């Protein structure tokens, strides 16, 4: 009995250290069915406790009765609670532990507090959904990992004022994604390439060069060594779709900034 008591004390100290939670359900004298009070407590717990995983279920009895009888009764209480949780699809760990201690534990002076089952559980941390910026950064990194020297990667969602190299505020996310990629890959060298749409004749002011330079300047101001980058404007010489374009989407596809992998 002393060994059992020591085991229980050490066990619950471990639970506290491991960050596990516990739920206590109390039973009527000499009963193992769930009474109204216990049922309400379990119902509220199941409803309010999301993302939980049950690790252990332990049963206990008061001191009245023989050890053999109380051991059996404590096990019945454990199985009653286990069945209740299973019926309500509460997640139970595959390596769960159930045990009946009967009356061999440190008893409370209040007998009703000894007729119980303790459920040991953990709250499972669910990762927060990724932001759009995090997803885009992963996509850009994945494109880089699978790219070869000479490959082109389009910088999506990069916007400029009309016929200008001035970046719109909603272009910041992709610029910072590119900055993160450059910081995370110190051997990466790129050429920043500007492209425009719609013009059938070369313009006096080639905005494609200025737009590529605007991205280049952003990275330099953020601490990227200029020896790792160059920029160039290609005007309308490398369209994705033939010019004149047939739709606004084709114009959007042609009006772009890309990076070309020089080394990685």
Backbone bond lengths (Angstrom), bond angles and torsions (degrees), N, CA, C in turn:
res aa  C-N    CA-C-N  psi(-1)  N-CA   C-N-CA  omega(-1)  CA-C   N-CA-C  phi
1 X - - - 1.461 - - 1.531 111.11 -
2 X 1.346 116.66 -40.41 1.462 120.23 178.68 1.524 110.78 -63.20
3 X 1.343 116.32 -37.98 1.463 120.01 178.22 1.522 111.02 -65.24
4 X 1.348 116.13 -40.25 1.458 119.82 178.05 1.523 110.66 -63.13
5 X 1.322 116.50 -42.20 1.452 121.20 179.98 1.518 111.19 -62.94
6 X 1.323 116.31 -44.36 1.463 120.89 177.87 1.523 110.42 -62.05
7 X 1.338 115.50 -40.23 1.464 120.35 179.92 1.522 110.76 -61.44
8 X 1.323 117.26 -44.07 1.464 121.54 -178.78 1.529 110.81 -65.07
9 X 1.334 117.36 -43.16 1.461 121.02 179.44 1.526 110.94 -60.93
10 X 1.322 116.53 -46.86 1.462 120.88 179.46 1.519 111.03 -64.35
11 X 1.320 115.74 -37.21 1.454 121.38 -177.51 1.522 111.23 -63.77
12 X 1.316 116.48 -47.62 1.457 119.13 -177.26 1.519 112.34 -74.23
13 X 1.318 118.24 -27.55 1.466 120.03 170.75 1.519 110.50 -64.19
14 X 1.342 115.83 -38.29 1.466 120.26 178.40 1.525 110.62 -64.84
15 X 1.322 117.36 -42.02 1.462 120.50 179.67 1.524 111.17 -58.16
16 X 1.335 115.31 -42.97 1.450 119.41 -179.30 1.521 110.94 -63.28
17 X 1.341 116.08 -41.33 1.460 120.57 -179.99 1.516 110.91 -68.84
18 X 1.322 117.08 -34.18 1.460 120.91 -176.55 1.524 112.42 -80.68
19 X 1.309 117.61 -2.12 1.455 120.36 178.43 1.510 113.64 76.99
20 X 1.331 117.69 20.23 1.451 120.62 179.33 1.526 110.48 -87.73
21 X 1.324 114.75 153.09 1.454 121.65 -179.16 1.524 109.33 -104.49
22 X 1.333 115.65 164.43 1.459 118.21 176.62 1.523 110.89 -138.33
23 X 1.316 114.26 150.29 1.454 122.51 176.67 1.515 107.82 -125.87
24 X 1.328 117.13 131.51 1.461 121.79 178.81 1.527 109.79 -109.25
25 X 1.342 115.72 130.17 1.458 122.21 176.25 1.519 107.95 -120.27
26 X 1.323 116.75 131.13 1.464 120.73 -174.78 1.534 111.49 -106.49
27 X 1.341 115.15 148.27 1.456 122.42 -174.48 1.528 111.08 -118.26
28 X 1.314 114.96 158.38 1.462 120.22 173.52 1.527 109.77 -72.47
29 X 1.305 115.74 160.91 1.464 121.63 179.83 1.527 111.02 -58.07
30 X 1.362 113.89 127.30 1.460 122.16 175.36 1.532 112.69 61.80
31 X 1.334 117.27 26.85 1.462 121.63 -180.00 1.528 109.75 -124.53
32 X 1.320 114.23 153.14 1.457 118.74 174.19 1.528 112.29 -126.82
33 X 1.342 116.15 1.01 1.455 118.25 174.07 1.532 108.99 -83.24
34 X 1.333 116.11 155.51 1.465 121.35 -175.34 1.522 109.41 -81.62
35 X 1.337 117.01 118.77 1.463 120.73 -179.38 1.525 110.31 -79.56
36 X 1.328 116.27 178.56 1.469 120.82 -174.88 1.527 111.90 -62.02
37 X 1.340 116.23 -42.46 1.461 119.27 -179.25 1.517 112.28 -64.50
38 X 1.336 115.55 -44.13 1.461 119.85 179.11 1.525 111.04 -66.64
39 X 1.335 116.44 -38.04 1.463 120.61 179.95 1.527 110.50 -63.16
40 X 1.334 116.30 -42.31 1.461 119.80 179.44 1.526 110.93 -65.56
41 X 1.332 116.29 -40.81 1.464 120.04 179.58 1.525 110.87 -63.91
42 X 1.335 116.96 -43.34 1.459 121.03 178.29 1.526 111.25 -65.43
43 X 1.327 116.01 -41.87 1.470 120.10 -179.54 1.525 110.61 -61.77
44 X 1.332 116.20 -45.76 1.466 119.84 179.03 1.519 111.35 -64.32
45 X 1.322 116.58 -39.40 1.473 120.86 -179.09 1.519 110.46 -65.54
46 X 1.320 117.34 -46.05 1.464 120.79 -179.84 1.523 110.41 -62.76
47 X 1.340 117.18 -40.07 1.464 121.04 -178.10 1.527 112.36 -69.02
48 X 1.329 116.68 -35.55 1.465 120.09 -173.98 1.521 113.94 -96.38
49 X 1.313 117.43 -13.45 1.469 120.29 -174.52 1.524 110.26 -104.18
50 X 1.309 115.41 93.57 1.455 120.76 178.35 1.534 109.60 -91.25
51 X 1.320 114.72 154.58 1.465 121.32 176.72 1.520 112.59 55.10
52 X 1.332 115.64 48.45 1.459 120.21 177.72 1.520 109.96 -111.42
53 X 1.315 115.02 157.39 1.460 121.26 177.15 1.527 108.26 -138.57
54 X 1.326 115.61 120.68 1.459 121.19 -179.02 1.523 109.27 -77.92
55 X 1.337 115.58 130.85 1.456 121.40 -178.94 1.531 112.22 -103.08
56 X 1.340 116.62 -40.76 1.461 120.35 -173.42 1.524 109.37 -147.63
57 X 1.324 115.62 149.60 1.462 121.74 174.01 1.523 107.18 -133.68
58 X 1.336 116.39 121.09 1.461 121.56 -177.43 1.531 109.81 -121.17
59 X 1.331 115.69 138.73 1.449 121.32 179.86 1.521 112.23 -112.37
60 X 1.343 116.43 147.80 1.462 122.56 -177.34 1.531 110.33 -140.98
61 X 1.324 115.38 157.34 1.470 122.23 177.40 1.529 109.69 -132.76
62 X 1.357 115.33 167.35 1.458 118.11 173.14 1.532 108.83 -81.27
63 X 1.329 116.97 -177.58 1.471 120.84 -171.66 1.519 113.66 -80.43
64 X 1.321 117.23 -10.57 1.461 119.06 -176.91 1.531 110.51 -74.32
65 X 1.312 117.52 139.46 1.450 122.13 -179.32 1.509 112.05 97.30
66 X 1.316 116.50 169.91 1.464 121.09 -179.28 1.523 110.58 -77.26
67 X 1.314 114.94 162.26 1.468 119.64 178.82 1.521 110.99 -62.37
68 X 1.345 116.57 -42.51 1.470 120.57 -179.28 1.527 110.46 -61.47
69 X 1.345 115.63 -45.46 1.465 119.52 -179.28 1.531 111.16 -63.96
70 X 1.324 116.35 -44.12 1.457 120.35 -178.11 1.531 112.13 -69.03
71 X 1.315 116.70 -34.42 1.470 119.08 174.46 1.524 110.35 -60.11
72 X 1.346 115.40 -45.76 1.456 120.19 179.78 1.521 111.42 -63.45
73 X 1.341 116.61 -42.75 1.462 121.09 -179.48 1.525 111.29 -64.87
74 X 1.314 116.83 -40.28 1.472 119.31 179.90 1.526 111.01 -64.67
75 X 1.338 116.94 -37.65 1.465 120.65 177.26 1.527 110.82 -65.40
76 X 1.324 116.81 -39.59 1.463 119.91 178.83 1.522 110.86 -63.37
77 X 1.304 116.90 -39.01 1.465 120.50 177.29 1.525 111.10 -63.95
78 X 1.329 115.76 -41.32 1.465 120.33 177.10 1.526 110.65 -59.08
79 X 1.313 117.44 -48.18 1.465 120.78 -177.39 1.526 111.89 -67.91
80 X 1.334 117.24 -32.55 1.459 120.13 175.70 1.524 111.09 -61.32
81 X 1.331 116.14 -46.14 1.465 120.46 179.68 1.526 110.42 -68.24
82 X 1.316 116.46 -40.77 1.469 120.06 178.80 1.529 109.89 -58.46
83 X 1.318 117.55 -47.91 1.466 121.39 -179.65 1.521 110.96 -62.38
84 X 1.325 116.46 -39.17 1.463 121.06 178.73 1.538 109.82 -59.41
85 X 1.331 117.02 -46.42 1.462 121.37 -178.11 1.520 111.74 -67.32
86 X 1.315 116.70 -41.07 1.464 120.57 -179.99 1.527 110.85 -63.61
87 X 1.334 116.37 -41.36 1.468 120.35 -179.56 1.523 111.77 -62.93
88 X 1.321 117.51 -25.72 1.465 122.06 -178.28 1.526 111.79 -103.94
89 X 1.318 115.57 15.30 1.476 122.39 173.30 1.529 113.33 59.36
90 X 1.328 115.71 31.28 1.467 119.25 172.45 1.527 107.73 -72.26
91 X 1.320 116.69 131.53 1.460 120.16 -177.52 1.523 110.63 -68.23
92 X 1.328 115.76 128.60 1.456 122.23 177.94 1.526 107.93 -120.69
93 X 1.308 116.39 127.36 1.456 121.81 -177.91 1.527 111.09 -55.92
94 X 1.328 116.11 142.36 1.468 120.04 -178.96 1.528 111.86 -62.63
95 X 1.323 116.73 -26.07 1.468 120.77 178.17 1.531 111.50 -102.91
96 X 1.323 115.65 33.30 1.467 119.41 -177.39 1.531 110.23 -62.08
97 X 1.336 114.36 157.28 1.464 120.60 179.15 1.526 109.17 -124.72
98 X 1.325 116.84 132.53 1.460 121.56 173.46 1.525 108.24 -122.81
99 X 1.330 114.87 144.82 1.469 118.10 -176.66 1.529 109.13 -158.89
100 X 1.327 115.94 140.94 1.456 121.33 173.33 1.515 110.11 -108.68
101 X 1.320 117.24 123.80 1.462 121.78 -178.45 1.527 112.77 -97.85
102 X 1.335 116.15 -2.50 1.459 117.91 -179.29 1.513 110.24 57.88
103 X 1.349 116.25 -126.75 1.469 120.37 178.45 1.526 112.10 -109.63
104 X 1.338 117.23 8.98 1.465 121.32 -176.94 1.525 111.30 -86.82
105 X 1.307 115.44 70.50 1.452 121.58 175.22 1.534 107.13 -158.37
106 X 1.309 116.35 172.74 1.465 119.66 -178.80 1.522 109.30 -72.22
107 X 1.308 115.87 108.01 1.456 121.65 -173.11 1.525 111.78 -80.15
108 X 1.332 114.42 143.21 1.459 119.89 171.57 1.529 109.01 -77.34
109 X 1.309 116.28 150.88 1.462 120.81 176.76 1.526 111.11 -66.58
110 X 1.333 115.77 -23.89 1.468 120.83 176.27 1.524 107.50 -89.62
111 X 1.317 117.19 106.49 1.457 121.70 -170.75 1.523 113.32 -57.87
112 X 1.325 117.98 -35.15 1.469 120.86 -177.95 1.523 111.71 -63.99
113 X 1.337 117.55 -23.80 1.461 120.83 179.97 1.530 112.04 -77.13
114 X 1.306 118.13 -12.10 1.466 121.91 -179.45 1.523 112.71 -91.04
115 X 1.316 116.83 -17.71 1.472 121.14 -178.83 1.530 108.12 -90.39
116 X 1.324 115.58 87.61 1.468 117.57 -168.86 1.531 112.33 -152.79
117 X 1.320 112.83 168.71 1.463 122.80 167.28 1.521 106.94 -127.62
118 X 1.319 116.04 135.99 1.463 121.60 176.19 1.523 109.05 -109.86
119 X 1.321 115.58 125.85 1.473 122.15 176.82 1.526 107.58 -103.62
120 X 1.317 116.26 120.13 1.466 122.13 176.76 1.525 107.59 -97.83
121 X 1.334 116.44 127.50 1.467 119.40 -176.20 1.527 110.39 -144.80
122 X 1.309 114.35 165.09 1.460 121.52 175.69 1.517 109.26 -123.17
123 X 1.316 115.45 146.44 1.461 120.85 172.15 1.522 107.33 -90.05
124 X 1.303 115.65 117.73 1.463 120.87 -177.39 1.520 109.29 -80.99
125 X 1.302 116.13 125.20 1.456 120.58 179.32 1.525 109.84 -76.42
126 X 1.305 115.28 122.89 1.462 121.18 178.50 1.526 107.76 -97.80
127 X 1.322 118.04 124.06 1.464 119.22 -179.09 1.521 112.08 -61.14
128 X 1.301 115.90 139.93 1.458 119.93 178.15 1.523 109.70 -66.98
129 X 1.331 116.67 145.54 1.471 119.04 178.96 1.522 110.95 -60.32
130 X 1.299 116.41 143.47 1.455 120.83 -178.81 1.520 110.38 -70.01
131 X 1.312 115.49 143.74 1.463 120.50 176.04 1.528 109.28 -75.00
132 X 1.310 115.98 164.45 1.463 120.41 177.04 1.520 110.70 -59.76
133 X 1.340 115.32 -37.93 1.471 119.41 179.79 1.527 111.28 -64.50
134 X 1.328 116.95 -40.92 1.465 120.63 179.01 1.534 110.80 -64.96
135 X 1.318 116.30 -40.60 1.466 120.45 179.32 1.521 110.28 -64.38
136 X 1.340 116.42 -44.98 1.452 120.48 -179.76 1.528 111.45 -63.99
137 X 1.342 116.26 -38.68 1.464 119.65 178.45 1.519 110.34 -64.24
138 X 1.327 117.28 -41.40 1.467 120.77 177.66 1.528 110.45 -62.89
139 X 1.328 116.32 -41.62 1.473 120.10 179.33 1.530 110.81 -63.00
140 X 1.333 115.45 -41.74 1.470 119.28 179.50 1.522 110.70 -66.57
141 X 1.319 116.83 -41.88 1.467 120.51 177.01 1.518 111.67 -63.73
142 X 1.327 116.45 -41.47 1.472 120.24 178.83 1.523 111.14 -64.89
143 X 1.335 115.99 -38.94 1.471 119.54 177.45 1.525 110.27 -62.23
144 X 1.334 115.03 -39.46 1.466 119.73 179.33 1.531 110.96 -65.68
145 X 1.340 116.15 -43.84 1.467 120.35 -177.51 1.520 112.24 -62.02
146 X 1.322 116.20 -36.29 1.470 120.18 -176.79 1.526 112.51 -91.76
147 X 1.334 117.26 -1.48 1.466 120.21 -176.35 1.528 111.05 -84.52
148 X 1.315 114.15 161.53 1.470 122.42 174.69 1.525 109.43 -117.73
149 X 1.314 116.10 166.52 1.458 120.25 176.43 1.524 108.45 -58.33
150 X 1.331 115.53 129.96 1.464 120.53 -179.38 1.516 114.13 96.80
151 X 1.331 117.10 -12.01 1.466 119.99 178.34 1.524 110.90 -71.33
152 X 1.345 114.20 153.52 1.462 121.07 178.35 1.528 109.79 -111.53
153 X 1.329 115.27 138.54 1.469 121.30 176.77 1.515 107.82 -125.09
154 X 1.326 116.35 120.67 1.458 121.01 -179.83 1.520 110.54 -76.90
155 X 1.327 116.42 137.80 1.458 121.71 175.32 1.531 107.89 -91.38
156 X 1.329 115.45 97.65 1.463 119.84 -178.57 1.522 110.70 -70.58
157 X 1.333 114.62 154.04 1.471 122.17 175.38 1.524 112.81 61.46
158 X 1.324 115.67 34.95 1.460 121.03 174.20 1.524 107.16 -104.33
159 X 1.325 116.94 117.94 1.465 120.87 -170.67 1.524 111.31 -124.52
160 X 1.352 114.75 144.98 1.459 122.47 178.72 1.527 109.32 -127.09
161 X 1.331 115.22 156.68 1.455 118.95 170.19 1.525 108.58 -63.71
162 X 1.332 116.13 152.67 1.458 121.66 -174.39 1.525 111.95 -55.88
163 X 1.330 114.00 128.22 1.467 122.48 177.78 1.526 111.85 53.26
164 X 1.348 114.66 39.61 1.466 120.22 -174.84 1.523 109.61 -144.65
165 X 1.333 115.11 159.76 1.464 120.56 174.15 1.523 111.32 -97.75
166 X 1.317 116.30 8.23 1.465 120.76 179.74 1.531 109.52 -80.37
167 X 1.316 115.08 121.85 1.469 120.69 -176.30 1.521 111.05 -75.34
168 X 1.323 115.52 138.46 1.457 120.66 173.43 1.529 109.77 -76.65
169 X 1.351 117.57 149.73 1.477 120.39 -178.08 1.526 113.78 -56.10
170 X 1.344 117.75 -33.38 1.472 118.99 -178.30 1.525 113.02 -75.85
171 X 1.333 116.84 6.17 1.469 120.60 173.00 1.522 111.95 -87.46
172 X 1.337 117.04 -10.90 1.464 119.90 -175.25 1.527 114.07 -56.08
173 X 1.342 119.08 -43.47 1.476 117.96 -177.60 1.523 113.71 -54.96
174 X 1.333 117.82 -47.31 1.464 119.16 -177.17 1.528 110.79 -69.77
175 X 1.320 117.55 -31.53 1.461 119.92 177.18 1.526 110.70 -65.44
176 X 1.309 116.52 -42.61 1.469 119.78 178.58 1.530 111.45 -71.16
177 X 1.337 116.55 -29.24 1.472 118.89 174.33 1.530 109.81 -64.32
178 X 1.323 116.35 -44.33 1.466 120.31 177.66 1.521 110.47 -63.91
179 X 1.319 117.07 -39.64 1.470 120.91 177.54 1.527 110.57 -60.81
180 X 1.334 116.92 -43.89 1.467 120.48 178.49 1.525 111.11 -62.00
181 X 1.314 116.24 -41.66 1.465 120.29 179.18 1.529 110.49 -62.31
182 X 1.319 116.81 -42.18 1.469 120.25 179.51 1.525 110.81 -65.92
183 X 1.319 117.27 -38.81 1.467 120.53 178.29 1.524 111.77 -70.06
184 X 1.329 116.74 -37.67 1.460 120.92 -178.20 1.527 112.87 -75.73
185 X 1.317 116.49 -17.98 1.473 120.97 -177.29 1.531 108.99 -127.76
186 X 1.330 118.14 77.71 1.472 121.65 -171.95 1.529 114.38 -63.66
187 X 1.324 117.98 -16.69 1.469 120.44 178.45 1.519 112.54 -89.49
188 X 1.318 116.54 -7.05 1.458 121.17 -176.69 1.527 111.18 -70.84
189 X 1.325 115.78 130.19 1.463 122.43 172.67 1.516 108.07 -125.21
190 X 1.336 115.65 139.30 1.461 119.29 -173.70 1.523 111.53 -137.10
191 X 1.319 114.65 158.76 1.454 122.06 165.36 1.518 106.59 -111.39
192 X 1.316 116.66 126.63 1.464 122.09 178.09 1.520 107.65 -90.95
193 X 1.315 117.12 122.65 1.457 122.07 -171.39 1.528 110.63 -118.68
194 X 1.318 115.76 126.43 1.458 121.22 178.17 1.522 111.37 -101.35
195 X 1.323 116.20 141.99 1.467 122.86 178.96 1.531 108.72 -137.34
196 X 1.317 116.14 145.86 1.457 120.18 177.30 1.523 109.49 -124.09
197 X 1.311 115.07 174.86 1.463 120.30 -177.58 1.529 110.50 -121.60
198 X 1.289 113.63 173.23 1.470 123.06 159.43 1.525 115.58 78.07
199 X 1.302 120.76 -34.40 1.453 121.86 -174.02 1.528 111.26 -77.96
200 X 1.315 115.11 128.58 1.469 119.17 176.60 1.521 111.37 -90.98
201 X 1.349 116.13 -18.96 1.455 121.02 177.44 1.517 108.72 -120.92
202 X 1.331 117.59 145.15 1.468 119.21 179.65 1.525 110.98 -63.43
203 X 1.328 116.41 136.73 1.458 121.36 -179.14 1.515 111.63 -85.22
204 X 1.316 115.48 158.00 1.457 120.18 176.54 1.528 109.97 -65.65
205 X 1.328 114.09 -38.93 1.467 119.30 178.66 1.520 108.21 -109.03
206 X 1.309 116.06 106.50 1.463 120.01 -176.82 1.515 109.09 -85.70
207 X 1.335 116.19 99.99 1.453 121.75 -175.98 1.531 111.93 -68.25
208 X 1.332 116.91 -19.80 1.470 119.04 -178.94 1.530 111.42 -63.59
209 X 1.329 117.05 -36.07 1.465 120.61 177.55 1.528 110.47 -66.41
210 X 1.313 116.09 -44.50 1.463 120.97 -177.87 1.522 111.68 -65.58
211 X 1.321 116.53 -36.59 1.462 119.16 179.54 1.536 110.83 -69.13
212 X 1.317 116.66 -40.91 1.464 119.44 176.18 1.529 110.26 -63.40
213 X 1.329 115.25 -39.21 1.472 119.63 179.40 1.532 110.35 -67.11
214 X 1.310 118.76 -33.76 1.465 121.78 -179.89 1.529 110.80 -63.00
215 X 1.321 116.62 -39.83 1.465 120.42 177.03 1.523 109.76 -68.64
216 X 1.326 116.32 -41.71 1.468 122.32 178.11 1.531 110.67 -58.98
217 X 1.336 116.59 -43.66 1.456 121.22 -179.51 1.531 111.48 -67.18
218 X 1.311 116.56 -38.45 1.467 119.57 177.96 1.520 110.51 -58.71
219 X 1.329 116.90 -45.64 1.458 120.59 -178.10 1.528 111.46 -67.65
220 X 1.309 116.82 -38.49 1.463 119.74 177.99 1.528 110.64 -63.19
221 X 1.333 116.30 -44.45 1.476 120.16 179.59 1.526 111.62 -63.11
222 X 1.324 117.05 -24.96 1.461 121.32 179.90 1.533 112.20 -92.13
223 X 1.346 116.14 7.31 1.459 119.24 171.64 1.515 116.77 100.91
224 X 1.330 118.61 5.50 1.468 120.21 177.81 1.526 108.90 -79.80
225 X 1.324 115.81 130.46 1.469 121.22 -178.99 1.527 109.83 -62.29
226 X 1.352 116.00 129.12 1.468 119.74 -177.35 1.524 112.78 -66.24
227 X 1.344 116.63 -17.77 1.463 119.15 177.36 1.528 112.47 -69.99
228 X 1.320 116.08 -13.30 1.465 120.08 178.87 1.529 112.09 -91.08
229 X 1.333 116.57 -2.95 1.461 119.55 -172.74 1.524 111.42 -139.45
230 X 1.314 114.73 150.46 1.461 121.68 166.81 1.522 106.86 -138.95
231 X 1.302 117.91 167.83 1.469 120.16 177.78 1.517 109.67 -138.50
232 X 1.325 114.18 153.81 1.455 119.41 -178.72 1.523 109.04 -158.16
233 X 1.321 115.77 142.58 1.452 120.55 176.14 1.519 110.92 -105.06
234 X 1.302 116.62 133.83 1.465 121.17 -177.95 1.525 112.32 -110.26
235 X 1.330 116.44 4.22 1.454 118.88 178.35 1.516 111.68 55.25
236 X 1.338 114.89 -127.46 1.480 120.82 178.46 1.528 111.29 -108.42
237 X 1.339 116.96 19.66 1.465 119.45 -174.66 1.527 113.18 -78.49
238 X 1.339 117.32 -16.30 1.463 120.05 -178.90 1.543 110.80 -130.38
239 X 1.312 116.14 60.32 1.471 117.93 -178.98 1.533 111.54 -73.87
240 X 1.329 114.87 149.79 1.464 119.60 172.17 1.521 109.40 -75.55
241 X 1.334 116.20 -39.86 1.465 122.87 178.00 1.528 108.98 -114.94
242 X 1.323 117.98 148.27 1.472 120.58 179.11 1.521 111.86 -59.17
243 X 1.325 116.16 145.04 1.461 122.63 177.64 1.535 108.30 -100.50
244 X 1.328 120.11 134.18 1.466 126.96 5.80 1.540 111.83 -75.72
245 X 1.295 114.94 144.45 1.455 120.76 -178.72 1.525 110.69 -70.85
246 X 1.331 115.36 155.31 1.464 120.89 -176.99 1.528 113.33 -95.68
247 X 1.319 117.36 -8.97 1.465 119.83 -177.69 1.523 109.73 -156.06
248 X 1.347 113.80 167.15 1.465 119.23 177.13 1.521 110.84 -64.71
249 X 1.338 116.78 -32.79 1.454 120.00 179.17 1.528 111.19 -66.53
250 X 1.331 116.70 -39.73 1.461 119.61 177.79 1.531 110.64 -65.78
251 X 1.335 116.56 -37.30 1.467 119.72 175.80 1.523 110.43 -62.50
252 X 1.344 115.59 -42.71 1.461 120.79 179.53 1.523 110.97 -62.75
253 X 1.327 116.63 -40.66 1.470 120.62 179.50 1.523 111.42 -64.32
254 X 1.308 116.48 -39.31 1.465 120.07 -178.32 1.529 112.11 -74.62
255 X 1.338 116.07 -31.70 1.473 121.30 -177.49 1.530 107.49 -87.49
256 X 1.322 116.72 95.90 1.468 120.29 -168.27 1.530 111.60 -152.69
257 X 1.325 114.44 164.80 1.473 122.83 168.82 1.510 107.28 -123.52
258 X 1.315 115.82 132.71 1.456 122.00 180.00 1.526 109.16 -124.61
259 X 1.318 114.50 161.28 1.465 118.49 167.66 1.527 107.46 -115.95
260 X 1.314 115.08 139.53 1.470 121.09 175.05 1.525 107.78 -106.60
261 X 1.325 117.74 131.94 1.447 122.16 -178.99 1.527 109.39 -76.01
262 X 1.328 116.64 118.69 1.463 121.90 177.38 1.538 110.55 -94.21
263 X 1.332 116.44 -42.16 1.456 121.52 175.31 1.513 107.96 -159.76
264 X 1.338 116.33 157.66 1.478 119.99 -177.76 1.522 110.05 -152.63
